[in-house]
């Protein structure tokens, strides 16, 4: 069994939909102040990997955006689970 600092758990923080790992920054700061380690996961298609259609960007073309498939259309719950399991 690990001893000392290695015996403490590492908190793996997972965001919900329409968010990213950045939402955990205040919590991670507080955990660090208490001496805890943490790792915030970005699920597939979120955070720095997020992609936005050209129609969404300025100037917005709402008609084109309404007809364009979501950039997350191919991401499944299994993809999210696999990402978290790989991290853990």
Rosetta silent file (secondary structure, phi, psi, omega in degrees, C-alpha in Angstrom):
SEQUENCE: XXXXXXXXXXXXXXXXXXXXXXXXXXXXXXXXXXXXXXXXXXXXXXXXXXXXXXXXXXXXXXXXXXXXXXXXXXXXXXXXXXXXXXXX
SCORE:     score description
SCORE:     0.000 S_00000001
   1 L     0.000  136.630  178.933    0.000    0.000    0.000 S_00000001
   2 L   -63.264  153.118  178.436    1.341    3.476   -0.852 S_00000001
   3 L  -125.044  165.548  178.228    2.388    5.679    2.015 S_00000001
   4 H    65.678 -138.107 -177.312    2.614    9.415    2.598 S_00000001
   5 H   -61.566  -31.049 -177.408    1.408   11.679   -0.208 S_00000001
   6 H   -69.913  -16.392 -179.241    0.860    8.724   -2.543 S_00000001
   7 H   -79.440  -17.882 -179.390   -1.835    7.308   -0.244 S_00000001
   8 L   -76.502  144.116  179.578   -4.114   10.277   -0.834 S_00000001
   9 L   -73.116  156.924  170.033   -6.713    9.926   -3.594 S_00000001
  10 E  -104.072  126.770  179.401   -6.684   11.972   -6.753 S_00000001
  11 E   -82.365  124.251  175.274  -10.072   13.505   -7.511 S_00000001
  12 E  -101.541  118.601 -174.125  -11.150   13.031  -11.139 S_00000001
  13 E  -107.872  126.924 -176.897  -13.648   15.754  -12.029 S_00000001
  14 E  -121.408  126.979 -179.456  -15.987   15.317  -14.998 S_00000001
  15 L   -78.456  168.136  174.970  -18.136   18.122  -16.372 S_00000001
  16 L   -94.100 -167.465 -179.625  -21.691   17.803  -17.657 S_00000001
  17 L   -67.677  154.464  178.031  -23.091   18.684  -21.060 S_00000001
  18 L    59.935   33.655 -179.431  -22.458   22.138  -22.509 S_00000001
  19 L  -145.509 -168.178  178.467  -19.422   22.638  -20.305 S_00000001
  20 L  -156.745  178.848  179.970  -15.724   21.816  -20.038 S_00000001
  21 H   -63.056  -20.731 -178.651  -12.990   21.063  -17.536 S_00000001
  22 H   -61.955  -24.727 -178.750  -12.589   24.809  -16.967 S_00000001
  23 H   -63.747  -21.336 -176.731  -15.719   24.796  -14.794 S_00000001
  24 H   -87.583   -4.344 -175.536  -13.729   22.921  -12.132 S_00000001
  25 H   -51.599  -47.986  179.869  -10.979   25.549  -11.735 S_00000001
  26 H   -63.610  -38.353  179.076  -12.381   27.050   -8.481 S_00000001
  27 H   -67.562  -42.092  178.933  -12.918   23.581   -6.981 S_00000001
  28 H   -62.283  -38.193  177.966   -9.430   22.470   -8.026 S_00000001
  29 H   -62.104  -45.815 -179.994   -7.957   25.538   -6.373 S_00000001
  30 H   -66.051  -41.113  177.460   -9.747   24.749   -3.111 S_00000001
  31 H   -61.106  -42.942  179.195   -8.753   21.073   -3.275 S_00000001
  32 H   -62.614  -40.471  178.705   -5.113   22.078   -3.836 S_00000001
  33 H   -62.725  -27.867  177.913   -5.229   24.436   -0.849 S_00000001
  34 L   -90.061    2.837  177.012   -6.402   21.471    1.235 S_00000001
  35 L    86.875   15.483 -179.384   -3.521   19.351   -0.098 S_00000001
  36 L  -100.048  147.978  174.127   -5.568   17.226   -2.502 S_00000001
  37 E   -91.783  151.122  176.543   -4.705   16.324   -6.079 S_00000001
  38 E  -150.301  157.380  176.082   -7.276   16.639   -8.846 S_00000001
  39 E  -140.868  122.641  179.282   -7.584   16.177  -12.577 S_00000001
  40 E   -97.820  125.921 -176.908  -10.390   17.732  -14.622 S_00000001
  41 E   -92.290  138.632  166.775  -11.370   15.763  -17.723 S_00000001
  42 L   -99.778  118.093  177.181  -12.573   17.287  -20.990 S_00000001
  43 L   -67.681  159.612 -178.614  -15.060   14.931  -22.583 S_00000001
  44 L   -53.181  132.758  178.615  -14.763   14.387  -26.358 S_00000001
  45 L    81.996    7.043 -179.793  -15.707   17.493  -28.324 S_00000001
  46 L  -119.638  168.397  178.501  -15.458   19.813  -25.301 S_00000001
  47 H    65.058 -136.441 -178.744  -12.826   22.225  -23.989 S_00000001
  48 H   -66.903  -18.330  178.247   -9.906   22.803  -26.347 S_00000001
  49 H   -87.663   -2.461 -179.203  -11.295   20.070  -28.636 S_00000001
  50 L   -65.378  140.105  177.203  -14.602   21.892  -29.101 S_00000001
  51 L  -125.536  138.910 -179.487  -15.424   22.839  -32.663 S_00000001
  52 L  -119.475  135.163  179.146  -17.952   25.413  -33.726 S_00000001
  53 L   -61.688  151.251  179.366  -19.504   25.590  -37.178 S_00000001
  54 H   -57.610  -36.756 -179.076  -18.554   28.571  -39.318 S_00000001
  55 H   -63.539  -22.725 -179.932  -22.233   29.624  -39.345 S_00000001
  56 H   -79.748  -27.214 -175.014  -22.087   30.010  -35.537 S_00000001
  57 L   -79.227  163.135 -176.021  -19.136   32.374  -35.630 S_00000001
  58 L   -72.823  135.716   -9.833  -19.425   36.137  -36.219 S_00000001
  59 L   -74.525  140.853 -177.440  -21.216   37.161  -38.258 S_00000001
  60 L   -75.912  140.204  173.799  -23.700   34.421  -37.466 S_00000001
  61 L  -113.337   91.080 -172.315  -25.784   32.864  -40.218 S_00000001
  62 H   -63.433  -33.647  178.564  -28.696   31.481  -38.202 S_00000001
  63 H   -66.966  -45.405  178.696  -30.361   29.769  -41.175 S_00000001
  64 H   -65.871  -38.902 -179.379  -27.164   27.914  -42.103 S_00000001
  65 H   -64.792  -39.792  179.833  -26.497   27.106  -38.450 S_00000001
  66 H   -64.081  -28.790 -177.793  -30.003   25.650  -38.011 S_00000001
  67 H   -91.808  -12.896 -175.609  -29.408   23.296  -40.955 S_00000001
  68 L   -85.323  133.732  178.240  -25.877   22.232  -39.974 S_00000001
  69 L   -64.991  152.513  178.523  -25.450   19.003  -37.973 S_00000001
  70 L   -64.145  144.806  175.865  -23.982   19.303  -34.495 S_00000001
  71 L   -69.777  -14.017  178.018  -20.235   18.798  -34.191 S_00000001
  72 L   -99.972    7.109 -175.818  -21.093   16.386  -31.351 S_00000001
  73 L   -57.411  -32.772 -178.299  -23.541   14.339  -33.450 S_00000001
  74 L   -92.594   -0.814 -178.842  -21.123   11.410  -33.675 S_00000001
  75 L   -86.778  127.863 -178.121  -20.070   11.420  -30.022 S_00000001
  76 L  -108.624  168.112  175.139  -21.711    8.684  -27.985 S_00000001
  77 H   -60.780  -36.518  177.719  -22.060    8.009  -24.281 S_00000001
  78 H   -60.034  -39.370  177.189  -19.616    5.127  -24.808 S_00000001
  79 H   -60.292  -42.430  179.200  -17.032    7.652  -26.113 S_00000001
  80 H   -65.615  -45.561  179.662  -17.447    9.670  -22.917 S_00000001
  81 H   -61.454  -45.947 -179.145  -17.195    6.593  -20.685 S_00000001
  82 H   -59.607  -40.427  179.958  -14.104    5.362  -22.550 S_00000001
  83 H   -61.287  -47.769 -178.239  -12.418    8.751  -22.130 S_00000001
  84 H   -67.124  -42.218  179.230  -12.995    8.792  -18.363 S_00000001
  85 H   -62.486  -41.792  178.085  -12.000    5.156  -17.915 S_00000001
  86 H   -60.921  -37.656 -179.875   -8.781    5.751  -19.860 S_00000001
  87 H   -68.551  -46.730 -177.753   -7.957    8.715  -17.602 S_00000001
  88 L   -66.319    0.000    0.000   -8.683    6.815  -14.396 S_00000001
